[in-house]
């Protein structure tokens, strides 16, 4: 973990999703075929994790006591990860980080299937510091990714979205490997990114970055259900930063770094107040098994798997414009709701019912589905009548209708996602009934 202190205006103790009155308003049920089907997430076991933790420790022991960037220990770690994934059926690329100080490889692995233009990506840094083996920092995150990837290969759940895993070079030198990936490969195909860094602290806390965002919610919910409610991370940054700065929804999971556990945190999670989450942070004693709590690693692995299975099973908004507006309406025009940077957050639709002589408008979200965020739709006529629905909704704003026989109409839409990006869309005046 390459640390910077991030200043937060508040710390949220428990991940809960607030549902506004608007989000709870009556809604037409989606058709059965449109309802997303989410495969049950696996329970990752300690037995699946410990062989990888032990292997990374052995690699360090056999290569000068560490797995730092620019060392044989790093190269052997990359060899192990790449071969394990190839044997499991992944498409594996060793991406040379030409902008890295030591030119180490990122290891990037894709599981076949899913929409390649809509990819869920998980990552962890593979390097450690030269002071020690780097068991918690970050063999723990690397081992969790491997265990989840191998379970995915075993179960092959047929996700709607494509899934990609990455093990990054030179995080400890300044997130060089992940930044190189963002700069050279790009992020246009990513639905979101999840990072795992230091998930096995022996005095573990449970931290999820951007805790209340729609992207982070399923990861935090798994910890909540396990009895270890997450708190917002107060340290920054690790390999999620290049993705976040590029506009990708991100979250990061950790059991904590060198900070001291508070009395309240010890009461909530167990462990010892006044002691660091990881007492061997960036030192020679960061070794397996002594400096890794396998129960904590297991909880974080289950949370990461639950979040991945939820995110990758996403099949889009289960509501259609016709379902929202009701029988007899047909779509006349649809336009995307996009941010200034071109990210699509939803679509706005104008419909017509000739029998009633009425137009209907609805804004459908395509991100943070099920999580209330600000959404609006405004239907206006050329004579100045307006109908508006504006609030915090999980799936859509609307329907709004207006008698429009013999007049022209326009529609304006706005969607704000859970990370604060704002998208707009407009159907210009026309469609004269």
Protein Blocks (a to p, Z undefined) as FASTA:
>chain_A
ZZdddddfbdcfbdcddddfklmpccddddfklpccddddddddfklmmmmmmmmmmmmm
mnooiacehiaklmmmmmmmmmmmmmnopacdddddfkbmnlpacdddddeedjfklccd
ddddfbdcfkbnolmlomkmmmmmmmmmmmmmmnonopabdcdddddehklnnopmmmmm
mmmnopmlpgbdcddehjabfbbccddehklgmklmmmmmmmmmnopacdddfbdcdfkl
mmmmnopacddddebjfbccdfklmmmngpjehiafblmgoiaklccfklccfklmmmmm
mmmmmmmmmmmmpgbjfbdfklmnoghiacfbdcddddfkopafbdcdddddfknopacd
ddddfehghiacddddddddfkopacddddddfkbgcdddddfehiacddddddddfkop
acdddddeehiZZ
